[in-house]
Amino acid sequence: MNTRFVAVWIVLVLALGVVAGDWPQWGGPNRDNVSLEKGLARKWSGNGPQQLWKVGGLGEGFSSVAVVGDTIFTTGMEGGQGRLFLISTSGRIVGRKTYGQETAGSGYPGPRGTPTVADGRVFVESGEGVLYCFGAKDGQIQWQKDLFGDLGGKQVQWSVAESVLVDGNRVICTPGGGNATLVALDARSGQVVWRCASQGGRSAYCSPMLVDHNGRKIILTMVEEGAIAVDAKDGRELWLYRHKNKYAVHAATPVYYKGRVVISSGYGYGAECLEMNQAGTSVRKVWENKDLANQHGGIVGIDGAVVGTGERGLVCIDIMTGRVNWSDRGVGKGSITAADGLLFLYSEKGEVGLVDFDPKRFTGLAGRFQVNVGSKQNWAHPVVANGVLYIRHGDTLIAYKVSE
């Protein structure tokens, strides 16, 4: 590692302190694709919001960004090697760290997960199933763990796509083996704290989230066989709900709302809503709806509704009743995030849209524009942090001003 990189890493990372408006991990502060920001513009001009900057040279891949303070974290692949990039919020690459082999096969080369920044550490999980922990002081890899060789997990058809969850001093990952469906590792050493043994099968391109259900901390995620809930304290499986599709793709992290868990997957399988009992140890299905069939663009819970794009366009469903409140094409199938009562849409065809959200009716697009830089698939999820919308398209990251 060159001395300039070390110096920049120390200056930037030691100053990190997560504040309102930051996006320190995949899915944002609470991993629910909802930003905590206020004061965003409710409408865009005909050309879309002001582009602040763009930076290329990030390599291949589908990693979104984590944003903490003045530093942006993302990953990419160059020459078959994965790299963690540090980018200043002014749009300049200020550091890069090579961490090892990345996914070159499966037809979709490059890393899939987004870095997780927590307590002076940066965690990156490669598409090849290796979890790396970078130290904040010097950028060196403190430890790494092979989810397959060390933990008994199994690779999946399109390579591992997970952004790990940090719960205090524990890092939660999904190897997907029978004795290691989920695993908690000590964040400081990488040693195993607990393993969850389950019949859930392999991982399913999903990133876990943590919820508080009547005082019990529960990890929710999707695996090959469907939805799973795990006690965050000891890794005990609380329940496994079967929800399968022919490709074993369940990439949308569940939405939690007042004891209910909404799951969704594509290929015609749609959404189901499960209600947990008081202790969180069992669930019952309360509704299902085929209209919200989300492949990997994510779903978001907002104002008592769940919203996402899928095979039937943009769909808003009432979580309590399961009825469709409204639907529209929007900008087409893609990914979604929410901030300040707004929906930010990013289609697989590179179009970005803004919706001033009303759970009862579709208010129309309050702005739209086309991303015309970058390469290959438009699959990285959009991020709103500190008044800026970040769009990753292949080797390029673009920043747009969306504050008023």
Buried (B, 14 or more C-beta within 10 A) or exposed (E): EEEEBBEBBBEBBEEBEBEEBBBBBBBBBBBBBBBBBEEBBEEBEEEBBEBBBBBBEBBBBBBBBBBBBBBBBBBBBBEEBBBBBBBBBEBEBBBBBEBBEBBBEEEBBBBBBBBBBBEBBBBBBBBBBBBBBBBBEEBEBBBBBBBBEBBBBBBBEBBBBBBBBBBEBBBBBBBBBBEBBBBBBBBEEBEBBBBBBBEBBBBBBBBBBBBEBEEBBBBBBBBBBBBBBBBBEEBBBBBBBEBBBEBBBBBBBBBBBEBBBBBBBBEEBBBBBBBBBEEBBBBEEBBBBEBBBBBBBBBBBBBEBBBBBBBBBBBBBBBBEBEBBBBBEBBBBBBBBBBBBBBBBBBBEBBBBBBBBBBEEBEEBBBBBEBEBBEBEBBBBBBBBBBBBBBBBBBBBBBBEBBE
